Amino acid sequence: MNPFTPLAYATVDATALLDRLEACFDAVTSRLAPLCARDGKLVPARLDEHQWSSYQLALADADLVAARAAVSADDISDLDRRLGLAFAADAIVSTLAKLQDLHVALDLDSRPLHDIAASDPLYRLRRAAAHPEVLAKLGAAVANATEELGDVPMDEQTSMARDAFRRFAEDVVEPMAAEIHRRDLTVPESLLRSMREMGVFGLSIPEDYGGSSPAGRENTPMMIAVTEALSEASLAAAGSLITRPEILARAILAGGTDEQKAHWLPRIAVGDPLCAISITEPDYGSDVASLSLKGTRTKGGWLLNGAKTWCTFAGKAGVLMVVARTDPDRSLGHRGLSVLLVEKPSYEGHEFTFVQEGGGKLTGRAIPTIGYRGMHSFDLAFENFFVPDANVIGQEKGLGKGFYLTMAGMLGGRIQTAGRALGVMRAALKAAIRYAKDRRVFGAPLVDYQLTQVKIAQMAARFAACRRLAYAVGQQLDTGSGRMEASLVKLLACRSAEIVTREALQIHGGMGYAEESAVSRYSVDARVLSIFEGAEETLALKVVARSLLEDALKR
Ligand SMILES: Cc1cc2nc3c(=O)[nH]c(=O)nc-3n(C[C@H](O)[C@H](O)[C@H](O)COP(=O)(O)OP(=O)(O)OC[C@H]3O[C@@H](n4cnc5c(N)ncnc54)[C@H](O)[C@@H]3O)c2cc1C
């Protein structure tokens, strides 16, 4: 970039402001960490006394990290540079407000923040990147752009896969998506067959086991790109089909025996059987360590008794990854959990009952939901349901490792869910632009109004920032780091999907509220993203803030 352009000056200002804000942020973590600790270690009860501050801290960190990624990218288009600066200006202002609240809550000297708020660089940045006239121009440019927004570097294989899946999503998934949603249908076999042929279920499974992940290294950006492409057409009937094999395959890779890897991974990779993940129970969702589904030893295996809930795709799936308490000593907490693979026939529809030869029973009933339709999420009841020893992940050595294996799986689920949020945002943004061009109000196309243009710019800026961060975290994960960042970007992208779909629906006016408009589906679908794969509060408090405070204690 030419160092004398206005964009270059704005980038310098944004970078300097982020440096200053990060210093104030560090002051907060340095003050908060000892309040949450005893003898240099974080203590859960003390962390709970400072939940609000920890939550704000996590949200502020997400904005700061995304803003940093948005302004520091090289070799990006002029449009992406302007979107990055618009996001950074907005994130800096909102982080400033959060840090001011935190400084008050923690009794810190707020003068450095007041100095930033009153500084010339902030005023200049806001004028250059977030002034209504600038945003309106940016929105108009976004509405007419043919280029990729939030473009990220991709190897040739990934960009070819993205293009192929985008075509598939548009030609095959999109035409079915509305009907599946409105009639609460099960994802049809024809779509599943095509997805199997496209290799959707084997993205995170190594080539040696029949998947497409190159031997010896993971390819998370590829998984994100495919997820994003499919979720753009349908979150529930396409993009989310990848989540289940992603979680199960990672759990098996992390703790399965060689025989289990050889037996299960090639099958999961080809989507036969389809799988589902059963962690949540009626009494325990976020609190995974307390799960209580009872596993009792019997000859040759285990008997399961109790209830699970929200098990998405449990009807159609042939194998369920079930987290059960295999040690009756509840004081063991998460160390009493194991992962069992429950095999069952595949069923269509919203209810099923499976009775084993020995009398064990599993019943399922789909919970009616406002969105995320196509796979159905089931209440499950296990009655003396037999699972052979061979189906305990890690077998004897896997007993008591259920929490660890679940978390290994969830790591993949979280970054994949960020990819899902990207797809929904992209769909919503495109729908909003299309509608704003078609719709005339007060004698002119909606897209010609300043307010619409500003909204489009802000939606695009948010989408592009999340996209840049998600792919960067994907690359980090492939080098063995980025665990906390996967939760961070999941949190930010899912929250952003709610904001972007809200604005997209609003731009549609009354039509946005009609079931026949795709944007109404995007909106109800987006709402679930911040709830599952780690609810927003859990990720903020237990992963992001905890990690930031641990780092502060080490300083
Ligand atoms: C459509 C859908 C599909 C799903 N699919 C699956 C699936 O396939 N498999 C599966 O196992 N689960 C699935 N889930 C369940 C999902 O993972 C849980 O809903 C989620 O983990 C939250 O658990 P909960 O619903 O029990 O909420 P709770 O844990 O009861 O939490 C309620 C609220 O309190 C907040 N909270 C939690 N802890 C704290 C705290 N310490 N302090 C303050 N606030 C807190 C939460 O963030 C949430 O906002 C699905 C859920 C939905 C809605």
The ligand as an SDF file (V2000), in Angstrom:
LIG
                    3D

 53 58  0  0  0  0  0  0  0  0999 V2000
  -30.9410  -26.5060   18.1910 C   0  0  0  0  0  0  0  0  0  0  0  0
  -29.9890  -27.0880   19.1760 C   0  0  0  0  0  0  0  0  0  0  0  0
  -29.2000  -28.1840   18.7900 C   0  0  0  0  0  0  0  0  0  0  0  0
  -28.3470  -28.7810   19.7190 C   0  0  0  0  0  0  0  0  0  0  0  0
  -27.6110  -29.8780   19.3440 N   0  0  0  0  0  0  0  0  0  0  0  0
  -26.9110  -30.5630   20.2810 C   0  0  0  0  0  0  0  0  0  0  0  0
  -26.2710  -31.8110   19.9650 C   0  0  0  0  0  0  0  0  0  0  0  0
  -26.3040  -32.2800   18.8330 O   0  0  0  0  0  0  0  0  0  0  0  0
  -25.6660  -32.4880   20.9750 N   0  0  0  0  0  0  0  0  0  0  0  0
  -25.6270  -32.0190   22.2590 C   0  0  0  0  0  0  0  0  0  0  0  0
  -25.0600  -32.6920   23.1180 O   0  0  0  0  0  0  0  0  0  0  0  0
  -26.1880  -30.8150   22.5810 N   0  0  0  0  0  0  0  0  0  0  0  0
  -26.8240  -30.0950   21.6240 C   0  0  0  0  0  0  0  0  0  0  0  0
  -27.4490  -28.9010   21.9520 N   0  0  0  0  0  0  0  0  0  0  0  0
  -27.4160  -28.4470   23.3260 C   0  0  0  0  0  0  0  0  0  0  0  0
  -26.5130  -27.2600   23.5490 C   0  0  0  0  0  0  0  0  0  0  0  0
  -25.1800  -27.6420   23.4080 O   0  0  0  0  0  0  0  0  0  0  0  0
  -26.8680  -26.7240   24.9420 C   0  0  0  0  0  0  0  0  0  0  0  0
  -28.1400  -26.1220   24.8420 O   0  0  0  0  0  0  0  0  0  0  0  0
  -25.8350  -25.7520   25.4520 C   0  0  0  0  0  0  0  0  0  0  0  0
  -24.6460  -26.4310   25.7820 O   0  0  0  0  0  0  0  0  0  0  0  0
  -26.3270  -24.9930   26.7060 C   0  0  0  0  0  0  0  0  0  0  0  0
  -26.7600  -25.8870   27.6480 O   0  0  0  0  0  0  0  0  0  0  0  0
  -28.2110  -25.7070   28.3130 P   0  0  0  0  0  0  0  0  0  0  0  0
  -29.2020  -25.5850   27.2230 O   0  0  0  0  0  0  0  0  0  0  0  0
  -28.3900  -26.8120   29.2820 O   0  0  0  0  0  0  0  0  0  0  0  0
  -28.1160  -24.3350   29.0510 O   0  0  0  0  0  0  0  0  0  0  0  0
  -27.5940  -24.1050   30.5410 P   0  0  0  0  0  0  0  0  0  0  0  0
  -26.2970  -24.7880   30.7340 O   0  0  0  0  0  0  0  0  0  0  0  0
  -28.6960  -24.4150   31.4690 O   0  0  0  0  0  0  0  0  0  0  0  0
  -27.3630  -22.5370   30.4960 O   0  0  0  0  0  0  0  0  0  0  0  0
  -28.4490  -21.6000   30.4860 C   0  0  0  0  0  0  0  0  0  0  0  0
  -27.8660  -20.2040   30.2670 C   0  0  0  0  0  0  0  0  0  0  0  0
  -26.9650  -19.9000   31.3230 O   0  0  0  0  0  0  0  0  0  0  0  0
  -25.6990  -19.5580   30.8150 C   0  0  0  0  0  0  0  0  0  0  0  0
  -24.6870  -20.0440   31.7380 N   0  0  0  0  0  0  0  0  0  0  0  0
  -24.1230  -21.2650   31.8090 C   0  0  0  0  0  0  0  0  0  0  0  0
  -23.2410  -21.3360   32.7990 N   0  0  0  0  0  0  0  0  0  0  0  0
  -23.2380  -20.1310   33.3850 C   0  0  0  0  0  0  0  0  0  0  0  0
  -22.5440  -19.5790   34.4850 C   0  0  0  0  0  0  0  0  0  0  0  0
  -21.6340  -20.2830   35.1600 N   0  0  0  0  0  0  0  0  0  0  0  0
  -22.8040  -18.3150   34.8210 N   0  0  0  0  0  0  0  0  0  0  0  0
  -23.7060  -17.5690   34.1720 C   0  0  0  0  0  0  0  0  0  0  0  0
  -24.3790  -18.0290   33.1080 N   0  0  0  0  0  0  0  0  0  0  0  0
  -24.1580  -19.2990   32.7190 C   0  0  0  0  0  0  0  0  0  0  0  0
  -25.6140  -20.2410   29.4640 C   0  0  0  0  0  0  0  0  0  0  0  0
  -24.6750  -19.6350   28.6220 O   0  0  0  0  0  0  0  0  0  0  0  0
  -27.0420  -20.0740   28.9800 C   0  0  0  0  0  0  0  0  0  0  0  0
  -27.2060  -18.7890   28.4650 O   0  0  0  0  0  0  0  0  0  0  0  0
  -28.2570  -28.2490   21.0140 C   0  0  0  0  0  0  0  0  0  0  0  0
  -29.0240  -27.1400   21.3820 C   0  0  0  0  0  0  0  0  0  0  0  0
  -29.8860  -26.5650   20.4900 C   0  0  0  0  0  0  0  0  0  0  0  0
  -30.7250  -25.4000   20.9160 C   0  0  0  0  0  0  0  0  0  0  0  0
  1  2  1  0
  2  3  1  0
  2 52  2  0
  3  4  2  0
  4  5  1  0
  4 50  1  0
  5  6  2  0
  6  7  1  0
  6 13  1  0
  7  8  2  0
  7  9  1  0
  9 10  1  0
 10 11  2  0
 10 12  1  0
 12 13  2  0
 13 14  1  0
 14 15  1  0
 14 50  1  0
 15 16  1  0
 16 17  1  0
 16 18  1  0
 18 19  1  0
 18 20  1  0
 20 21  1  0
 20 22  1  0
 22 23  1  0
 23 24  1  0
 24 25  2  0
 24 26  1  0
 24 27  1  0
 27 28  1  0
 28 29  2  0
 28 30  1  0
 28 31  1  0
 31 32  1  0
 32 33  1  0
 33 34  1  0
 33 48  1  0
 34 35  1  0
 35 36  1  0
 35 46  1  0
 36 37  1  0
 36 45  1  0
 37 38  2  0
 38 39  1  0
 39 40  1  0
 39 45  2  0
 40 41  1  0
 40 42  2  0
 42 43  1  0
 43 44  2  0
 44 45  1  0
 46 47  1  0
 46 48  1  0
 48 49  1  0
 50 51  2  0
 51 52  1  0
 52 53  1  0
M  END
$$$$
